[in-house]
Amino acid sequence: MTDTVDSKPSGPLAGLRVFDLTRILAGPTATQLLGDLGAEVIKIEQPGKGDDTRKWGPPFVTDETGAETGESAYYLSSNRNKRSVTLDIAKPEGQALARRLIAKCDILVENFKTGGLAKYGLAYDDLKDDHPGLIYCSITGFGQTGPYAPRAGYDYLAQGMGGIMSLTGEPEGEPIKVGIGIADIMCGMYAASAILAALHHRTQTGRGQWIDLALLDTQVAWLTYEGLNYLTSGKLPKRVGNEHPNIVPYKTLPAADGHFILAAGNDAQFRRFCDFAGDAALADDPRFATNAQRVRNREALYALLPDLTRKKPVADWVEGLSAIGVPAGPVNELSQVFADPQVLERGMKQSMPYEGAAGGRVNLIGNPIKLSETPVDYRHAPPKMGADSEAVLRELLGMEAEEIAALRDSGAI
């Protein structure tokens, strides 16, 4: 939990500034991570509209009376540690102002459709000569090249086209998408990693570069071992529900009062499980003696296990197996996740001041990165649209009130 807001950044990226032309999820995920690590993130939003996700609800933030105050929970999830500036890049005055702000920034992140910023004079080729140190990251559905490059891309499409849906779901059921926008989120993670690599390169050479990230590419990348299972064997992996293609037993199993996860990753763990379950002889059965044999005979083993596991409640399985080094855990609902003492101790639930919200605060999900010398900090709650426009223009460009008023009158901000 933290009360810190609007403080000087202390993270490892303090002193860097990001011009953030992203909205929805993939780009904001990347820029929130950079902000958490100390970078100053200037979130550029279209006047009168802003980030689409501000309206993606319910639920929305509510005040003391329960009335909705505007911002959605979806928006709050990926826009911490940013300052919002409304700027209309469709207007010549807005384009000129954008260029002045970019000159003060180290990093530009955008997720317009391929070629979409060229008509505003803000594409990489338009900026690279004037700003040779600029790190320019483009996030699109399909990348800057290839036959699909002009298409709009969405998380759901990337999950389907990139294969993860073919691996998710019950064997006889339909393909299932992951329950959150994981293709977007992982693309944002890859984008942040690429930006950090480009920063290191710039430190060595003084040169920025263009980063081309695509939802489909990153979705294919994190097929990882299932992708390699196919590339190695030539056999299409099949959906295995809550099972694992290469490890058995690795499955959700019934207990006396619910379900728990058993993840016995080696033969010794399986033997300890059998001893704890009261059937030591099961580990000596030649069908189940090694992981390779268990994988080949998974149906036979999984037919036997429920009669054993239903004899104890979830807590007994989790506590007992964990005590003897066998991975086991509950299947928590979110109410249990955010009340879990481990989750709370690790700071994964944060509360920040927020004007207009009930109690003057909103709850947010913490950053999982733990750095001993330059820890993540929580300086800004997700900003209201345009809340920082005048302050940023004064601080970065030294604008006077009259010039800001003229820009506002023209509709550029």
C-alpha positions as a Markdown table, in Angstrom:
| # | Residue | x | y | z |
|---|---|---|---|---|
| 1 | Met | 0.0 | 0.0 | 0.0 |
| 2 | Thr | 1.2 | 3.5 | -0.7 |
| 3 | Asp | 0.2 | 7.1 | -0.2 |
| 4 | Thr | 3.0 | 8.4 | -2.5 |
| 5 | Val | 1.8 | 10.6 | -5.3 |
| 6 | Asp | 3.4 | 13.2 | -7.6 |
| 7 | Ser | 6.8 | 12.5 | -6.0 |
| 8 | Lys | 10.2 | 12.6 | -7.7 |
| 9 | Pro | 10.8 | 9.3 | -9.5 |
| 10 | Ser | 13.3 | 7.1 | -7.8 |
| 11 | Gly | 13.4 | 4.1 | -10.2 |
| 12 | Pro | 16.2 | 3.1 | -12.5 |
| 13 | Leu | 14.7 | 4.9 | -15.5 |
| 14 | Ala | 14.4 | 8.2 | -13.6 |
| 15 | Gly | 15.5 | 11.0 | -15.9 |
| 16 | Leu | 14.1 | 9.4 | -19.1 |
| 17 | Arg | 11.0 | 10.8 | -20.7 |
| 18 | Val | 8.4 | 8.9 | -22.8 |
| 19 | Phe | 6.1 | 10.4 | -25.4 |
| 20 | Asp | 3.2 | 8.0 | -25.2 |
| 21 | Leu | 0.9 | 7.8 | -28.2 |
| 22 | Thr | -0.7 | 4.6 | -27.2 |
| 23 | Arg | -4.2 | 3.5 | -26.1 |
| 24 | Ile | -6.2 | 0.4 | -25.2 |
| 25 | Leu | -3.8 | -2.3 | -23.7 |
| 26 | Ala | -0.6 | -3.4 | -25.4 |
| 27 | Gly | 1.0 | 0.0 | -25.6 |
| 28 | Pro | -0.2 | 1.3 | -22.2 |
| 29 | Thr | 1.1 | -1.9 | -20.6 |
| 30 | Ala | 4.6 | -1.1 | -22.0 |
| 31 | Thr | 4.5 | 2.5 | -20.9 |
| 32 | Gln | 3.1 | 1.8 | -17.5 |
| 33 | Leu | 6.0 | -0.5 | -16.9 |
| 34 | Leu | 8.4 | 2.2 | -18.0 |
| 35 | Gly | 6.6 | 4.6 | -15.7 |
| 36 | Asp | 6.8 | 2.2 | -12.7 |
| 37 | Leu | 10.6 | 2.0 | -13.3 |
| 38 | Gly | 10.9 | 5.7 | -13.0 |
| 39 | Ala | 10.5 | 7.2 | -16.5 |
| 40 | Glu | 8.3 | 10.3 | -16.9 |
| 41 | Val | 5.5 | 9.2 | -19.2 |
| 42 | Ile | 3.5 | 11.8 | -21.1 |
| 43 | Lys | 0.3 | 10.2 | -22.2 |
| 44 | Ile | -1.1 | 12.0 | -25.3 |
| 45 | Glu | -4.9 | 11.8 | -25.7 |
| 46 | Gln | -7.2 | 13.2 | -28.3 |
| 47 | Pro | -9.2 | 16.1 | -26.9 |
| 48 | Gly | -12.7 | 15.3 | -26.0 |
| 49 | Lys | -12.2 | 11.5 | -26.5 |
| 50 | Gly | -9.1 | 10.3 | -24.8 |
| 51 | Asp | -8.1 | 6.6 | -24.4 |
| 52 | Asp | -11.0 | 4.4 | -25.5 |
| 53 | Thr | -10.6 | 2.3 | -22.4 |
| 54 | Arg | -11.7 | 5.2 | -20.1 |
| 55 | Lys | -15.3 | 4.2 | -21.1 |
| 56 | Trp | -14.8 | 0.4 | -21.2 |
| 57 | Gly | -17.0 | -0.5 | -18.2 |
| 58 | Pro | -18.7 | -1.1 | -15.9 |
| 59 | Pro | -17.2 | -1.2 | -13.4 |
| 60 | Phe | -16.3 | 2.4 | -13.1 |
| 61 | Val | -14.7 | 4.4 | -10.2 |
| 62 | Thr | -17.5 | 5.5 | -7.9 |
| 63 | Asp | -17.8 | 8.3 | -5.3 |
| 64 | Glu | -19.1 | 8.1 | -1.8 |
| 65 | Thr | -22.7 | 7.9 | -3.0 |
| 66 | Gly | -22.0 | 5.1 | -5.4 |
| 67 | Ala | -22.3 | 7.3 | -8.4 |
| 68 | Glu | -19.9 | 6.6 | -11.4 |
| 69 | Thr | -17.2 | 9.2 | -11.7 |
| 70 | Gly | -15.9 | 8.5 | -15.1 |
| 71 | Glu | -12.8 | 6.2 | -15.4 |
| 72 | Ser | -13.2 | 2.5 | -15.9 |
| 73 | Ala | -11.4 | -0.2 | -14.0 |
| 74 | Tyr | -10.0 | -1.3 | -17.3 |
| 75 | Tyr | -8.4 | 2.1 | -17.9 |
| 76 | Leu | -7.0 | 2.1 | -14.3 |
| 77 | Ser | -5.3 | -1.2 | -14.9 |
| 78 | Ser | -2.6 | 0.1 | -17.3 |
| 79 | Asn | -2.2 | 3.8 | -16.9 |
| 80 | Arg | -0.5 | 4.4 | -13.5 |
| 81 | Asn | 2.6 | 6.7 | -13.3 |
| 82 | Lys | 1.6 | 8.8 | -16.4 |
| 83 | Arg | 0.7 | 12.4 | -17.0 |
| 84 | Ser | -2.2 | 13.1 | -19.4 |
| 85 | Val | -1.9 | 15.8 | -22.1 |
| 86 | Thr | -4.7 | 16.4 | -24.6 |
| 87 | Leu | -3.3 | 17.1 | -28.0 |
| 88 | Asp | -4.9 | 16.9 | -31.5 |
| 89 | Ile | -2.3 | 15.7 | -33.9 |
| 90 | Ala | -4.8 | 16.1 | -36.8 |
| 91 | Lys | -4.3 | 19.8 | -36.6 |
| 92 | Pro | -1.1 | 21.5 | -37.9 |
| 93 | Glu | -0.7 | 23.3 | -34.5 |
| 94 | Gly | -1.0 | 20.0 | -32.7 |
| 95 | Gln | 1.6 | 18.4 | -35.0 |
| 96 | Ala | 4.0 | 21.3 | -34.4 |
| 97 | Leu | 3.4 | 21.0 | -30.6 |
| 98 | Ala | 4.0 | 17.3 | -30.7 |
| 99 | Arg | 7.3 | 17.8 | -32.4 |
| 100 | Arg | 8.4 | 20.3 | -29.8 |
| 101 | Leu | 7.5 | 17.8 | -27.0 |
| 102 | Ile | 9.1 | 14.9 | -28.8 |
| 103 | Ala | 12.4 | 16.9 | -28.9 |
| 104 | Lys | 12.3 | 16.8 | -25.1 |
| 105 | Cys | 11.7 | 13.0 | -25.0 |
| 106 | Asp | 14.0 | 9.9 | -25.1 |
| 107 | Ile | 11.3 | 7.4 | -26.2 |
| 108 | Leu | 8.2 | 7.5 | -28.4 |
| 109 | Val | 5.7 | 4.6 | -28.2 |
| 110 | Glu | 2.8 | 4.4 | -30.6 |
| 111 | Asn | 0.2 | 1.9 | -31.6 |
| 112 | Phe | -1.4 | 3.4 | -34.7 |
| 113 | Lys | -2.1 | 1.2 | -37.6 |
| 114 | Thr | 0.9 | 0.7 | -39.9 |
| 115 | Gly | 1.6 | 4.0 | -41.6 |
| 116 | Gly | -1.0 | 5.8 | -39.6 |
| 117 | Leu | 1.3 | 8.5 | -38.2 |
| 118 | Ala | 2.9 | 9.4 | -41.6 |
| 119 | Lys | -0.1 | 11.7 | -42.5 |
| 120 | Tyr | 0.6 | 13.7 | -39.4 |
| 121 | Gly | 4.4 | 14.0 | -40.1 |
| 122 | Leu | 5.1 | 11.9 | -37.0 |
| 123 | Ala | 6.3 | 8.6 | -38.5 |
| 124 | Tyr | 9.8 | 7.4 | -37.6 |
| 125 | Asp | 11.2 | 8.5 | -41.0 |
| 126 | Asp | 9.8 | 12.0 | -40.3 |
| 127 | Leu | 11.6 | 12.3 | -37.0 |
| 128 | Lys | 14.8 | 10.3 | -37.1 |
| 129 | Asp | 17.0 | 12.9 | -38.7 |
| 130 | Asp | 16.0 | 15.7 | -36.4 |
| 131 | His | 16.1 | 13.3 | -33.4 |
| 132 | Pro | 18.9 | 10.7 | -34.0 |
| 133 | Gly | 18.8 | 9.5 | -30.4 |
| 134 | Leu | 15.1 | 8.9 | -30.3 |
| 135 | Ile | 13.9 | 5.4 | -29.5 |
| 136 | Tyr | 10.7 | 4.9 | -31.5 |
| 137 | Cys | 8.6 | 1.9 | -30.7 |
| 138 | Ser | 5.7 | 0.9 | -33.0 |
| 139 | Ile | 3.1 | -1.6 | -31.8 |
| 140 | Thr | 0.7 | -3.0 | -34.4 |
| 141 | Gly | -1.3 | -6.1 | -34.9 |
| 142 | Phe | 0.9 | -7.6 | -37.6 |
| 143 | Gly | 4.0 | -5.5 | -37.9 |
| 144 | Gln | 5.4 | -3.1 | -40.5 |
| 145 | Thr | 6.0 | -5.7 | -43.2 |
| 146 | Gly | 4.2 | -8.8 | -44.6 |
| 147 | Pro | 0.9 | -9.4 | -46.3 |
| 148 | Tyr | -1.2 | -8.6 | -43.2 |
| 149 | Ala | 0.6 | -5.4 | -42.3 |
| 150 | Pro | -2.3 | -3.1 | -43.3 |
| 151 | Arg | -4.8 | -5.0 | -41.2 |
| 152 | Ala | -6.1 | -3.8 | -37.8 |
| 153 | Gly | -5.1 | -6.2 | -35.1 |
| 154 | Tyr | -6.8 | -7.2 | -31.9 |
| 155 | Asp | -5.9 | -9.4 | -29.0 |
| 156 | Tyr | -8.6 | -11.9 | -29.8 |
| 157 | Leu | -7.4 | -12.2 | -33.4 |
| 158 | Ala | -3.8 | -12.7 | -32.3 |
| 159 | Gln | -4.8 | -15.4 | -29.8 |
| 160 | Gly | -6.6 | -17.3 | -32.6 |
| 161 | Met | -4.1 | -16.7 | -35.4 |
| 162 | Gly | -1.1 | -17.3 | -33.2 |
| 163 | Gly | -2.2 | -20.7 | -32.0 |
| 164 | Ile | -2.8 | -20.3 | -28.3 |
| 165 | Met | -6.5 | -20.9 | -28.6 |
| 166 | Ser | -5.8 | -24.2 | -30.3 |
| 167 | Leu | -4.0 | -25.3 | -27.1 |
| 168 | Thr | -6.5 | -23.9 | -24.6 |
| 169 | Gly | -9.7 | -25.7 | -23.5 |
| 170 | Glu | -10.9 | -29.2 | -22.9 |
| 171 | Pro | -9.9 | -31.9 | -25.4 |
| 172 | Glu | -13.4 | -32.4 | -26.8 |
| 173 | Gly | -14.5 | -28.7 | -26.4 |
| 174 | Glu | -14.1 | -25.7 | -28.6 |
| 175 | Pro | -10.9 | -23.6 | -28.7 |
| 176 | Ile | -10.9 | -21.1 | -25.8 |
| 177 | Lys | -9.1 | -17.7 | -25.5 |
| 178 | Val | -7.2 | -16.9 | -22.4 |
| 179 | Gly | -9.4 | -15.1 | -19.8 |
| 180 | Ile | -7.5 | -11.8 | -20.1 |
| 181 | Gly | -6.0 | -9.9 | -23.1 |
| 182 | Ile | -2.8 | -11.9 | -22.8 |
| 183 | Ala | -1.6 | -11.3 | -26.4 |
| 184 | Asp | -1.8 | -7.5 | -25.8 |
| 185 | Ile | -0.1 | -7.8 | -22.4 |
| 186 | Met | 2.7 | -10.0 | -23.6 |
| 187 | Cys | 3.3 | -7.7 | -26.5 |
| 188 | Gly | 3.6 | -4.8 | -24.1 |
| 189 | Met | 6.1 | -6.8 | -22.0 |
| 190 | Tyr | 8.2 | -7.5 | -25.2 |
| 191 | Ala | 8.0 | -3.8 | -26.1 |
| 192 | Ala | 9.3 | -2.7 | -22.8 |
| 193 | Ser | 12.2 | -5.2 | -23.0 |
| 194 | Ala | 13.1 | -4.0 | -26.5 |
| 195 | Ile | 13.0 | -0.4 | -25.4 |
| 196 | Leu | 15.4 | -1.2 | -22.6 |
| 197 | Ala | 17.7 | -3.0 | -25.0 |
| 198 | Ala | 17.6 | 0.0 | -27.3 |
| 199 | Leu | 18.4 | 2.3 | -24.4 |
| 200 | His | 21.6 | 0.3 | -23.7 |
| 201 | His | 22.5 | 0.5 | -27.4 |
| 202 | Arg | 22.0 | 4.3 | -27.3 |
| 203 | Thr | 24.2 | 4.6 | -24.3 |
| 204 | Gln | 27.0 | 2.9 | -26.2 |
| 205 | Thr | 26.5 | 4.6 | -29.6 |
| 206 | Gly | 24.4 | 7.6 | -29.1 |
| 207 | Arg | 22.0 | 6.3 | -31.7 |
| 208 | Gly | 18.3 | 5.6 | -31.3 |
| 209 | Gln | 16.4 | 3.2 | -33.5 |
| 210 | Trp | 13.0 | 2.0 | -34.6 |
| 211 | Ile | 11.4 | -1.0 | -32.8 |
| 212 | Asp | 8.7 | -2.9 | -34.8 |
| 213 | Leu | 6.5 | -5.0 | -32.4 |
| 214 | Ala | 3.5 | -7.1 | -33.6 |
| 215 | Leu | 0.8 | -8.8 | -31.6 |
| 216 | Leu | 0.9 | -11.9 | -33.8 |
| 217 | Asp | 4.7 | -12.1 | -33.7 |
| 218 | Thr | 4.8 | -12.0 | -29.9 |
| 219 | Gln | 1.9 | -14.4 | -29.6 |
| 220 | Val | 3.9 | -16.9 | -31.7 |
| 221 | Ala | 7.0 | -16.3 | -29.7 |
| 222 | Trp | 5.4 | -17.4 | -26.4 |
| 223 | Leu | 4.1 | -20.6 | -27.8 |
| 224 | Thr | 7.5 | -21.7 | -26.4 |
| 225 | Tyr | 7.6 | -25.5 | -25.6 |
| 226 | Glu | 4.3 | -26.3 | -27.3 |
| 227 | Gly | 5.5 | -24.6 | -30.4 |
| 228 | Leu | 8.8 | -26.6 | -30.2 |
| 229 | Asn | 6.8 | -29.8 | -29.5 |
| 230 | Tyr | 5.2 | -29.3 | -32.9 |
| 231 | Leu | 8.4 | -28.1 | -34.7 |
| 232 | Thr | 10.3 | -31.1 | -33.3 |
| 233 | Ser | 7.8 | -33.9 | -33.8 |
| 234 | Gly | 5.6 | -32.6 | -36.7 |
| 235 | Lys | 2.6 | -33.6 | -34.6 |
| 236 | Leu | -0.1 | -31.0 | -33.8 |
| 237 | Pro | -0.5 | -30.6 | -30.0 |
| 238 | Lys | -3.9 | -31.4 | -28.7 |
| 239 | Arg | -5.8 | -29.5 | -26.1 |
| 240 | Val | -5.4 | -31.1 | -22.7 |
| 241 | Gly | -7.6 | -28.8 | -20.5 |
| 242 | Asn | -5.9 | -28.4 | -17.1 |
| 243 | Glu | -3.3 | -31.0 | -17.9 |
| 244 | His | 0.3 | -30.6 | -19.1 |
| 245 | Pro | 1.5 | -32.0 | -22.4 |
| 246 | Asn | 4.9 | -33.2 | -21.0 |
| 247 | Ile | 4.4 | -33.7 | -17.2 |
| 248 | Val | 2.1 | -36.1 | -15.4 |
| 249 | Pro | 0.5 | -35.7 | -12.8 |
| 250 | Tyr | 0.0 | -32.0 | -13.5 |
| 251 | Lys | -3.6 | -31.3 | -13.1 |
| 252 | Thr | -6.5 | -29.9 | -11.2 |
| 253 | Leu | -7.9 | -32.7 | -9.0 |
| 254 | Pro | -11.1 | -33.0 | -6.8 |
| 255 | Ala | -10.7 | -32.7 | -3.0 |
| 256 | Ala | -13.3 | -33.3 | -0.4 |
| 257 | Asp | -14.4 | -29.7 | -0.5 |
| 258 | Gly | -13.3 | -28.3 | -3.8 |
| 259 | His | -10.3 | -28.6 | -6.2 |
| 260 | Phe | -6.6 | -28.2 | -5.9 |
| 261 | Ile | -3.6 | -28.2 | -8.3 |
| 262 | Leu | -1.1 | -31.1 | -8.2 |
| 263 | Ala | 2.1 | -30.4 | -10.1 |
| 264 | Ala | 4.5 | -33.3 | -9.5 |
| 265 | Gly | 7.4 | -32.3 | -11.8 |
| 266 | Asn | 9.6 | -35.4 | -11.2 |
| 267 | Asp | 9.6 | -39.0 | -10.1 |
| 268 | Ala | 10.6 | -38.2 | -6.5 |
| 269 | Gln | 7.8 | -35.7 | -6.1 |
| 270 | Phe | 5.3 | -38.3 | -7.5 |
| 271 | Arg | 6.5 | -40.9 | -5.0 |
| 272 | Arg | 6.1 | -38.5 | -2.1 |
| 273 | Phe | 2.7 | -37.6 | -3.3 |
| 274 | Cys | 1.7 | -41.3 | -3.4 |
| 275 | Asp | 3.1 | -41.8 | 0.1 |
| 276 | Phe | 1.1 | -38.8 | 1.4 |
| 277 | Ala | -2.0 | -40.0 | -0.4 |
| 278 | Gly | -1.8 | -43.4 | 1.3 |
| 279 | Asp | -1.0 | -45.4 | -1.8 |
| 280 | Ala | 2.7 | -45.9 | -1.9 |
| 281 | Ala | 2.4 | -48.8 | -4.3 |
| 282 | Leu | 1.1 | -46.6 | -7.0 |
| 283 | Ala | 4.6 | -45.2 | -7.5 |
| 284 | Asp | 6.0 | -48.7 | -8.2 |
| 285 | Asp | 3.4 | -49.5 | -10.9 |
| 286 | Pro | 5.5 | -49.9 | -14.0 |
| 287 | Arg | 3.0 | -47.8 | -15.9 |
| 288 | Phe | 3.6 | -44.8 | -13.6 |
| 289 | Ala | 7.2 | -45.3 | -12.4 |
| 290 | Thr | 8.7 | -42.6 | -14.6 |
| 291 | Asn | 7.4 | -39.4 | -16.0 |
| 292 | Ala | 7.7 | -40.7 | -19.5 |
| 293 | Gln | 5.6 | -43.7 | -18.6 |
| 294 | Arg | 3.1 | -41.5 | -16.8 |
| 295 | Val | 2.8 | -39.2 | -19.9 |
| 296 | Arg | 2.1 | -42.3 | -22.0 |
| 297 | Asn | -0.4 | -43.7 | -19.5 |
| 298 | Arg | -2.0 | -40.4 | -18.3 |
| 299 | Glu | -5.6 | -41.6 | -18.8 |
| 300 | Ala | -5.0 | -44.6 | -16.6 |
| 301 | Leu | -3.4 | -42.6 | -13.9 |
| 302 | Tyr | -5.9 | -39.8 | -13.9 |
| 303 | Ala | -8.7 | -42.4 | -13.7 |
| 304 | Leu | -7.2 | -43.6 | -10.4 |
| 305 | Leu | -6.3 | -40.3 | -8.7 |
| 306 | Pro | -9.7 | -38.8 | -7.9 |
| 307 | Asp | -10.6 | -41.7 | -5.5 |
| 308 | Leu | -7.5 | -40.8 | -3.6 |
| 309 | Thr | -7.8 | -37.0 | -3.6 |
| 310 | Arg | -11.4 | -36.8 | -2.6 |
| 311 | Lys | -10.4 | -38.2 | 0.8 |
| 312 | Lys | -8.9 | -34.9 | 2.1 |
| 313 | Pro | -10.0 | -31.2 | 1.9 |
| 314 | Val | -8.1 | -28.7 | -0.2 |
| 315 | Ala | -6.2 | -27.2 | 2.8 |
| 316 | Asp | -4.9 | -30.6 | 3.8 |
| 317 | Trp | -3.6 | -31.3 | 0.3 |
| 318 | Val | -2.0 | -27.9 | -0.1 |
| 319 | Glu | -0.4 | -27.7 | 3.3 |
| 320 | Gly | 0.6 | -31.3 | 3.5 |
| 321 | Leu | 2.1 | -31.6 | 0.1 |
| 322 | Ser | 3.9 | -28.3 | 0.3 |
| 323 | Ala | 5.5 | -29.4 | 3.5 |
| 324 | Ile | 7.1 | -32.4 | 1.8 |
| 325 | Gly | 8.2 | -30.5 | -1.3 |
| 326 | Val | 5.4 | -31.5 | -3.7 |
| 327 | Pro | 4.0 | -28.5 | -5.6 |
| 328 | Ala | 0.4 | -28.1 | -4.8 |
| 329 | Gly | -2.0 | -25.1 | -4.6 |
| 330 | Pro | -5.6 | -23.9 | -4.4 |
| 331 | Val | -7.7 | -22.6 | -7.3 |
| 332 | Asn | -8.4 | -19.2 | -5.9 |
| 333 | Glu | -11.1 | -16.8 | -6.8 |
| 334 | Leu | -10.0 | -13.2 | -7.1 |
| 335 | Ser | -11.4 | -12.4 | -3.6 |
| 336 | Gln | -9.0 | -15.0 | -2.3 |
| 337 | Val | -6.1 | -13.8 | -4.4 |
| 338 | Phe | -6.3 | -10.2 | -3.1 |
| 339 | Ala | -6.7 | -11.4 | 0.5 |
| 340 | Asp | -3.8 | -13.9 | 0.3 |
| 341 | Pro | -1.1 | -13.0 | 2.9 |
| 342 | Gln | 1.7 | -13.8 | 0.4 |
| 343 | Val | 0.1 | -11.5 | -2.3 |
| 344 | Leu | -0.3 | -8.7 | 0.3 |
| 345 | Glu | 3.2 | -9.1 | 1.7 |
| 346 | Arg | 4.7 | -8.8 | -1.8 |
| 347 | Gly | 2.8 | -5.5 | -2.4 |
| 348 | Met | 0.7 | -6.8 | -5.3 |
| 349 | Lys | -2.3 | -4.8 | -4.1 |
| 350 | Gln | -1.8 | -1.1 | -4.0 |
| 351 | Ser | -4.0 | 1.8 | -2.9 |
| 352 | Met | -3.4 | 5.3 | -4.3 |
| 353 | Pro | -5.1 | 8.7 | -3.7 |
| 354 | Tyr | -7.7 | 9.5 | -6.4 |
| 355 | Glu | -9.8 | 12.6 | -6.5 |
| 356 | Gly | -13.5 | 11.8 | -6.6 |
| 357 | Ala | -13.3 | 8.2 | -5.6 |
| 358 | Ala | -15.0 | 6.8 | -2.5 |
| 359 | Gly | -12.6 | 7.3 | 0.4 |
| 360 | Gly | -10.4 | 9.3 | -1.9 |
| 361 | Arg | -8.5 | 6.3 | -3.1 |
| 362 | Val | -8.5 | 3.5 | -5.8 |
| 363 | Asn | -7.1 | 0.0 | -5.6 |
| 364 | Leu | -4.5 | -1.0 | -8.2 |
| 365 | Ile | -2.5 | -4.1 | -8.9 |
| 366 | Gly | 1.2 | -3.7 | -7.9 |
| 367 | Asn | 4.3 | -4.2 | -10.1 |
| 368 | Pro | 6.0 | -7.6 | -9.6 |
| 369 | Ile | 9.5 | -6.3 | -10.1 |
| 370 | Lys | 11.6 | -6.1 | -6.9 |
| 371 | Leu | 14.8 | -4.1 | -7.2 |
| 372 | Ser | 17.1 | -3.7 | -4.2 |
| 373 | Glu | 18.7 | -0.4 | -5.1 |
| 374 | Thr | 16.1 | 1.4 | -7.3 |
| 375 | Pro | 12.7 | 0.0 | -6.4 |
| 376 | Val | 9.5 | 0.6 | -8.4 |
| 377 | Asp | 7.6 | 3.6 | -7.1 |
| 378 | Tyr | 4.0 | 4.6 | -7.3 |
| 379 | Arg | 4.0 | 8.4 | -8.0 |
| 380 | His | 0.8 | 9.1 | -10.0 |
| 381 | Ala | -2.5 | 7.4 | -10.0 |
| 382 | Pro | -3.9 | 6.9 | -13.5 |
| 383 | Pro | -4.6 | 10.5 | -14.7 |
| 384 | Lys | -7.8 | 12.2 | -15.5 |
| 385 | Met | -7.9 | 13.1 | -19.2 |
| 386 | Gly | -5.9 | 16.3 | -19.9 |
| 387 | Ala | -5.2 | 16.8 | -16.2 |
| 388 | Asp | -1.5 | 17.6 | -16.9 |
| 389 | Ser | -1.7 | 19.5 | -20.2 |
| 390 | Glu | -0.9 | 23.0 | -18.9 |
| 391 | Ala | 1.7 | 21.8 | -16.4 |
| 392 | Val | 3.6 | 19.8 | -19.0 |
| 393 | Leu | 3.6 | 22.6 | -21.5 |
| 394 | Arg | 4.9 | 25.1 | -18.9 |
| 395 | Glu | 7.6 | 22.7 | -17.5 |
| 396 | Leu | 8.9 | 21.2 | -20.8 |
| 397 | Leu | 8.5 | 24.1 | -23.2 |
| 398 | Gly | 8.3 | 27.1 | -20.9 |
| 399 | Met | 5.0 | 28.2 | -22.3 |
| 400 | Glu | 3.2 | 31.2 | -20.9 |
| 401 | Ala | -0.5 | 31.3 | -20.1 |
| 402 | Glu | -1.3 | 33.3 | -23.3 |
| 403 | Glu | 0.3 | 30.7 | -25.6 |
| 404 | Ile | -1.4 | 27.9 | -23.9 |
| 405 | Ala | -4.8 | 29.7 | -24.1 |
| 406 | Ala | -4.3 | 30.2 | -27.8 |
| 407 | Leu | -3.6 | 26.5 | -28.4 |
| 408 | Arg | -6.7 | 25.7 | -26.4 |
| 409 | Asp | -8.8 | 28.2 | -28.5 |
| 410 | Ser | -7.5 | 26.6 | -31.7 |
| 411 | Gly | -8.5 | 23.1 | -30.5 |
| 412 | Ala | -4.9 | 21.8 | -30.6 |
| 413 | Ile | -5.1 | 21.0 | -26.9 |
